[in-house]
Amino acid sequence: MIKSLMNYTGKDLIKSKRTKGTFTMNGMNLSLVDDDPEQKKKKRSASVEIDGELCKECLLCIEACTPDVLKISQKLNKQGYHSVEYIGEGCTGCGVCFYVCPEPGTIKVYKKISVS
């Protein structure tokens, strides 16, 4: 998961693959923290369905997926591409994968809505 921090001037965004610890920048000590520490405790109620036969292995969805819940399948589809598949858990239902996919109808995002 990529963590983000604002530097001391508030102008530049710094991205780091580090998930723990502190570092010093321009003489200031900065700590890496989660944007929402409760987010890990919340159960996700969304999922992704990918039609492997329509996938062209462009990998745009994998690059765009913030929670990293998409991976390349080992199986080839009828067109000779390795399709993308959902790992089965962790989807936030944001729909970014749906919007970046150049093949209409390949990706469907399902999000549970509770009705009172």
C-alpha positions in Angstrom: 0.0 0.0 0.0 1.4 3.4 -0.9 1.4 5.9 2.0 1.4 9.6 1.3 2.6 12.6 3.3 2.7 16.3 2.7 6.1 17.9 3.2 6.6 20.9 5.6 5.7 23.5 2.9 2.4 21.6 2.1 3.1 21.9 -1.6 4.8 18.6 -2.6 3.3 15.2 -2.2 5.7 12.5 -1.4 4.9 8.8 -2.0 6.8 6.0 -0.4 6.5 2.2 -0.5 7.5 2.1 3.2 4.7 1.2 5.5 6.3 1.9 8.9 8.8 4.2 10.6 9.9 7.7 10.3 12.2 9.6 8.1 13.8 13.1 8.0 13.3 15.6 5.3 14.5 19.2 5.3 15.3 18.9 9.0 11.9 17.6 10.0 11.0 14.2 11.3 8.0 12.7 9.5 6.1 9.6 10.4 4.3 7.2 8.1 0.7 6.7 9.1 -2.4 5.2 7.5 -4.9 7.6 6.0 -7.6 5.7 7.8 -6.4 3.3 10.5 -9.9 1.9 10.9 -10.1 1.0 7.2 -8.2 -2.3 7.8 -10.8 -3.4 10.4 -13.8 -2.6 8.1 -15.1 -5.6 6.1 -15.2 -4.9 2.4 -18.6 -5.4 0.8 -17.5 -5.0 -2.8 -16.3 -7.4 -5.5 -15.0 -7.3 -9.1 -16.1 -9.6 -11.9 -13.8 -9.8 -15.0 -14.8 -11.5 -18.3 -11.5 -13.2 -19.1 -12.5 -13.8 -22.7 -12.8 -10.0 -23.4 -9.6 -9.0 -21.5 -6.7 -7.9 -23.8 -4.0 -8.0 -21.1 -3.3 -4.2 -21.2 -2.9 -4.2 -17.4 -4.4 -0.8 -17.0 -6.7 -2.1 -14.3 -3.9 -3.6 -12.3 -1.9 -0.4 -12.4 -5.0 1.7 -11.3 -6.1 -0.7 -8.5 -5.2 1.0 -5.2 -6.0 -2.0 -2.9 -4.0 -4.3 -5.3 -6.8 -6.9 -5.6 -6.2 -7.7 -9.3 -3.6 -10.1 -10.7 -2.7 -11.6 -14.0 -4.1 -15.1 -14.6 -1.9 -18.0 -15.7 -4.6 -19.2 -18.2 -4.8 -17.9 -21.7 -8.1 -16.7 -23.2 -9.3 -17.6 -26.7 -7.4 -14.6 -28.1 -4.1 -15.8 -26.6 -3.9 -13.2 -23.7 -3.4 -13.7 -20.0 -6.5 -12.2 -18.6 -6.7 -10.3 -15.3 -8.5 -11.9 -12.3 -9.8 -10.8 -8.9 -8.0 -12.3 -5.9 -11.3 -12.7 -4.1 -11.2 -10.1 -1.2 -10.2 -6.6 -0.4 -12.1 -4.7 -3.1 -13.3 -1.2 -2.0 -15.8 -0.8 -4.9 -14.2 2.4 -6.1 -14.7 1.4 -9.8 -11.3 2.8 -11.1 -10.6 -0.5 -12.8 -13.9 -0.3 -14.6 -13.2 3.2 -15.9 -9.7 2.6 -17.1 -10.5 -0.6 -19.0 -10.6 0.1 -22.8 -12.8 -3.0 -23.4 -16.5 -2.3 -22.7 -18.2 -4.9 -20.6 -15.0 -6.6 -19.4 -15.0 -5.4 -15.8 -18.1 -5.2 -13.5 -17.8 -3.8 -10.0 -20.4 -4.9 -7.4 -20.9 -3.0 -4.2 -23.4 -4.0 -1.5 -25.8 -1.3 -0.4 -27.6 -1.7 2.9 -31.2 -0.5 2.8 -32.9 0.3 6.1 
